[in-house]
Amino acid sequence: MKRLAALLAPIALLAAPVAAQEAAQPERTFSVEPKPAATGRRYMVAAAHPVAVEAGEAVLAEGGTAADALVAVQLALNLVEPQSSGIGGGAFLLYWDARARRLTSLDGREKAPIAATPDYWLGEDGEPVGWWEAVVGGRSVGVPGTLRLLEEAHDRWGMKSWAGLVRPVADKADEGFEITPRLEASIAGAVERGLGKFEATRAYFLTEDGTAKAAGTTLRNPAFARTLRVIAAKKSSALHDGPLAAEIVEAVKTEENGGILTLRDLTDYAVIERAPVCAPYRGYEVCGMGPPSSGALTVGQILMLLEHFDMSAYAPGSGREAEGRHLMAEAAKRAYADRGLYMADSDYVRMPTRGLLDPAYMTLRAQGIDRMQAGGTAKAGNPPWREAALRAPDTDPERPGTSHIVIRDSYGNALSMTTTIETGFGSRVMVGGFLLNNELTDFSRAPERDGRPIANRVEGGKRPRSSMSPTVVMEDGRPVLLIGSPGGSRIIAYVAQSLVAVLDWEMPLAEALAIPHTVNRNGETTDVEEGAEDLAAGLEALGHTVTIRNLNSGLHAIHIDGDRLTGAADPRREGIAMGR
């Protein structure tokens, strides 16, 4: 990364033009705004909404740690970007403790109720229920973990008063904020997908005639303000034990498509500390979240496969970029194939975590990639491990949603956290001014295939597999790049592509986040972002069947070069980076 320091200065990035959009849906790109990178020497924060970034920057400016700022940023995102994340959902956190010189990860992923069984998503006919039939209502709600994670991070690494971090967001909820064009479009896209089914949700997001509240409207949330003031006093116990917990249980049971969440499920929820999963790439260690996330393993596999090729030859402007995107697609096919067969919550399923990143195994897999010709869909490989025959692949995709936060404080602490309520607006069930997740739809709705169990099937207390990929790139034992994105199962591809853009193509940070996406999740087609028809033509010439799609990432990143910090936000969303 030292060789990149001179390149990562602030620039005004040039975003690819975006074609006319289809009907707005949650977490779609409906505008692209070129954004300069931010620079600083003391601290840096980047997230998906200016109000949340300003909340975090204020904490850092007053001497708070990254963990302190995280509390303010996440709670503010819950208020101003409610469709994507919040205390009704879950999160994965990578945290670099500068004093201890240690990188660790905290698992705040949602859990299935303890009474859930593998046939949870089977209908009366014994077949898996439809996607939207599963999403809307209390049955899709998993035990939330985000607030417990925030408390755990603050207890370990915070310096500021918990109540002092929470109360300003409560005041903002009472004061209100302006609905952005993106939030209006997200609301409008969800109206026909159950957003108006439940009274509290309908009253908050919709007008009396059932349409989306307009951009520019001041949206106040006194219910969330009251919830936050209880959280300021009682921390996560406010959500997991007591009157609010009882309200959650009641809402999940009594709303349409009722679930089986209990008060004990909420009370018993615990954050788990896990060792990060790291993959070698070009002399760096690319570290991320291990199971139940598939993020670190799948991103790591893609990069380890690409290390067998000179990716620097395929940078934008080289005349060979399509060849590089072809190699990314072929590597991703193999990584996603392994993901579908092997990856799930390792507390419930034996997983070949080390074998999946075994260098000899990766070399063997890379040898099957044709540099100049697309292959078909890939089959899962055989890492050094012997239970593959017992499994069937999970082909259910995660839907786009989620948000990402990166922070580096003046003490050298750094974090990368991906946070979600799953699909836009989660289950549509709203309690205490916040939305509850639909995370149980991240499990395979089919428990088995051809008589073989699926690793990511529902089980009581299990955490559903995720593609969230909060990433910290390490060099010489220190973090040099923090990055991550929302985007459902495409998160993995977004993060891997951005890492190649920075580490191989040596692109300035903001420009690396803005380049058009190409994605293959081991499907028959390769997705190419609207506005990148030149890449589409190049991939077609290499044998790919291409689909032009709206590919909405929300990448945020910070580069760390000693005391020189560069932050950048994805132009596809309304986020920013701020530092000093």
Secondary structure, DSSP 8 states (H G I E B T S, - for coil): -GGGGGG-S--B----------S--TT--------B-EEESS-EEEESSHHHHHHHHHHHHTT--HHHHHHHHHHHHHHHSTTT--TTSEEEEEEEETTTTEEEEEEE--B--TT--TTTTB-TTSSB--HHHHHSSGGG--B--HHHHHHHHHHHH--S-HHHHHHHHHHHHHH-EE--HHHHHHHHHHGGGTTTSSHHHHHHHB-TTS-B--TT-EE--HHHHHHHHHHHHHTTHHHHSSHHHHHHHHHHHHSSS-----HHHHHH---EEE--EEEEETTEEEEE--TTB-HHHHHHHHHHHHTTS-GGGG-TTSS-HHHHHHHHHHHHHHHHHHHHHH-S-TTTS---HHHHT-HHHHHHHHTT--TTS----------S-S-GGG-B-------SEEEEEEEE-TTS-EEEEEEEEEETTTTS-EETTEE---GGGGSBSSSEETTEEBTTB--TT----B----EEEEETTEEEEEEE---GGGHHHHHHHHHHHHHTS---HHHHHHS--EE-SSSSSEEEETT-HHHHHHHHHTT--EEEE------EEEEEETTEEEEEE-TTSS-EEEE-
